[in-house]
Amino acid sequence: MKLYTAKSDTSAAKKIVADDMLLTKDMPTAAGSKMLDGYMSLFEAEAITKLCAAGYGICGKASVGEFAIDLLGETSYYGAPSVDGKLTNAAVEILKTDDAMAAVGLDINGSIRRAAAQSGFVSVKPTYGTVSRYGTIPVACSGETVCVTAKNIADCREVLDVLVGHDDKDGTSLSESECSRLNSASGAEAIRSVAVISELSADIDDETKAKLNAAKETLQANGVSVEEISEPLFAAARIAWNILMCAELCNNVSRYDGVKYGYRTENYTCMDDLYTNTRTEAFGDLLKTAILFGSDTLSTENYMREYDKALRVRRLVSERFAKLFEQYDAVLIPACSKAAYTEETVKADPYIAFSENLYTAPASLTGLPTVTAGGVQLIGKAFSENALFEAAKRYE
């Protein structure tokens, strides 16, 4: 098990660990893949620049699964993080050692939220476009978000305040006036009503169900109305997100061909061999599966039937959330179906990450903010991070 892919000496009083999806100039960035092993970037992620400018120090890079699309990091080229046979997350394990006050990473397929839920830590996935993605390894650009994980809400909120803001270098970045709505000084409306989606809380284990019930009871004890409702459309977000994520991933990793940078095979006699053997040798099985699925999705035969339909589902899910937020202030759901995954879990189902994202896909698909605390997720309307933090404090 390798928690750090690189370490850095810093004298800063407050230390941050960055995951291996964020570019750094003084440490390699490999995205958990053999393809980029040892790669040194000429520039750094905007998130890193902001943190350093604010006086924080980067203590190292945390290992991630290959291009961060797996459960918790088990597909990393540097080995699967595990403790006593249970899969864990490298950034979370680093936080447990007190090497850093928070971790900053790129949430693509929900691994950051799953890790926070299973460890009892706090994670925030902010509103899409409020934190710059400049200098991150691109995978699924329409939904991936720079996130913060910490042991408590106060630290999580503090680091998020540093990261939010408009960035001209990021074409998806929102205006400064919109980003400023996330600042803790701007206050928040109290969350008075919460919906629990029955379809997303049915097939969870007893420990996860206990966490969900504890959150519900605590909210109710603090005067928040909690109502369980049926919303089958949200379950369809998983399929739509898998289609869109793999389609975007397929395009984004096409740049890794062994020509300009990254791993290059020694076994080739022509350009076709160079491309094919390089990618075959350097990519893992889960990533190859996602690439093939994405390619098939974008084919002439399937484009309208699959990719275009997934975009329509994204719009429908977004509209349904908007309608739901007319009646409720937030949505409470699990972040995963199990309190822990074992190595045997992944061996039995190598593609479990594409089914476990049933719980994380709705927010990824729509770009809505989520706060994971107490082992559960609280999803709110755009720019409602402060309200989510305040509500989550009650059961943190």
VEXKE-50383 format. One record per residue (C-alpha): x, y, z; residue in one letter. Coordinates in steps of 0.25 Angstrom, whole numbers, plus 5000, padded with zeros to 4 digits. Example, Ala and Ser with C-alpha at 12.3 -4.5 7.8 and 13.67 -1.06 7.14 Angstrom:
! residues 2
504949825031A/505549965029S/
! end
This chain:
! residues 396
500050005000M/500650134996K/499950265002L/500850364996Y/501350374982T/502250484986A/502550564998K/502950705000S/503550785012D/502850905016T/502950995028S/501551045027A/500651035039A/499450975031K/499750865022K/498950815010I/499150685003V/498750684988A/498250564981D/499050514969D/498050574959M/498550714962L/499750764954L/500950814962T/502250874957K/503150814968D/502550674970M/502150574959P/500650554955T/500350414950A/498750404952A/498950264957G/499450214944S/500650144938K/500450234926M/500850364934L/501850304944D/502850404947G/502250514939Y/502650654943M/501750774939S/502250914935L/501150974942F/500250954954E/498750944957A/498051074961E/497551014973A/499050984978I/499351134974T/498251184982K/498551104994L/500051134994C/499751284992A/498851275005A/499951225013G/499651075013Y/500750975009G/500550855001I/501150735008C/501050634997G/500250554987K/499250454991A/499150324982S/497850314974V/497250204966G/497550204951E/496950334946F/496050334959A/494850264953I/494950144963D/494350114976L/495350174986L/496750164979G/496850014977E/497350024962T/498550104965S/499850074958Y/500450084972Y/499649984979G/498249974985A/498150054999P/497549955009S/497549935024V/497249795030D/496749745016G/495749865015K/495949965004L/496250105008T/496650235002N/498050295002A/497650435005A/496750395016V/497850305022E/498850425021I/497850515029L/497750405040K/499250425042T/499050575044D/500050605033D/499050695027A/497850775032M/497150745019A/497150685005A/496850744992V/496550654980G/495750634968L/494350564969D/494050494956I/493250364960N/492950384974G/494250324981S/494450444990I/493050444995R/493050294997R/494350305005A/493850425014A/492550345017A/493250215021Q/494350285029S/493350375036G/494050505031F/493450625024V/493550655009S/492950765001V/492750754986K/492450904982P/491550954972T/492050924958Y/492851044953G/493151114966T/494551044968V/495551054956S/495850924949R/497050984942Y/498250894944G/497450764947T/497650634939I/496350644930P/495450514930V/493950554930A/494050704929C/492550734929S/492350674944G/493750664950E/493950764962T/495150794971V/494650754985C/495150775000V/495250665010T/495550685025A/495250635039K/494250735042N/493350835036I/494150955041A/495450915033D/494650875021C/493951005020R/495251085023E/495951015011V/494751035002L/494751185005D/496151194999V/495851114986L/494551174981V/494651284971G/494551314956H/495751274948D/495951324933D/496751204930K/495651114932D/494551124922G/493451064931T/493751154943S/492551244948L/492651394950S/493251444963E/491951494968S/491351354967E/492551294973C/492551384985S/491251334989R/491951214994L/492851295004N/492551265018S/492451415021A/491251425012S/490351345022G/489251235019A/487751215019E/487451105029A/487050975024I/485650945029R/485150825020S/485950705015V/485450595005A/486050455006V/485950374993I/485450234995S/486050174982E/487450224987L/487250165001S/486650034999A/487949944996D/488849985006I/489549905018D/489049915032D/490250005036E/489950105025T/488450105028K/488750135043A/489650255039K/488450305030L/487450285041N/488350355051A/488450475042A/486950475039K/486650465054E/487650575058T/487050675047L/485650645052Q/486150665067A/486650805062N/485350845056G/485550805041V/484450735034S/484950605028V/484050535018E/484350405010E/483850414995I/483950324983S/484750384971E/485050274961P/485750374951L/486950394960F/487350244959A/487450274944A/488550374947A/489550264949R/489350204935I/489350344929A/490650384936W/491350254933N/491050284918I/491550424919L/492750404927M/493250284919C/492950364906A/493750484911E/494850404917L/495050334904C/495350464897N/496150524908N/497150404909V/497350394894S/498550484896R/499250374903Y/499850304891D/501350294894G/501850404885V/501950534892K/502050494907Y/501650384916G/501950234915Y/502450184902R/502550034898T/503849974893E/503049874885N/502649944872Y/503049944857T/502050044852C/501150154857M/499950064859D/500749974868D/501350094876L/499950144879Y/499350004882T/500449944890N/500650074898T/499250084902R/499049934904T/500249924913E/500050054921A/498550054924F/497849964934G/496649874931D/495649974937L/496150084929L/496150004916K/494749964919T/494250104921A/495050144908I/494350034900L/493050074905F/493250214902G/493650194888S/492450104886D/491550204892T/492050314882L/492050224870S/491150264858T/490150154861E/490050184876N/490250334877Y/488750374877M/488250254884R/489250264896E/490050384897Y/488950484892D/487950414901K/488850424913A/488950574911L/487450574911R/487350504924V/488350604930R/487350714927R/486250634932L/486950604945V/487350754947S/485950794944E/485450694954R/486350744965F/485950884962A/484450844964K/484850774977L/485550894983F/484250974981E/483750884993Q/484950835000Y/486250905004D/487150785002A/487250634998V/487850535008L/488450405002I/489550305005P/490850324998A/491050174996C/490350044999S/491349985008K/492050035021A/493349965015A/493849895003Y/494849785003T/495849734993E/494949614990E/493749714987T/494549764975V/495049634971K/493649584970A/493149704962D/494249774955P/493249884950Y/492549914964I/492950054963A/491950074951F/490850024960S/491250084973E/491150224967N/489650204968L/489850294980Y/490850394975T/490350414960A/489250504963P/490050614968A/491150584958S/490250584946L/489550724950T/490750794956G/489950814970L/490750834983P/490850724993T/491350715007V/491750575012T/491750565027A/491350465037G/491350355027G/490350415018V/490150525006Q/489350645007L/489050704993I/488550844991G/488250944981K/489351024974A/490151114983F/489551054996S/490851005002E/490751095014N/489351045017A/489750895015L/490950915024F/490050975035E/489050855034A/490150755034A/490750815047K/489550755054R/489950615051Y/491450625048E/
! end
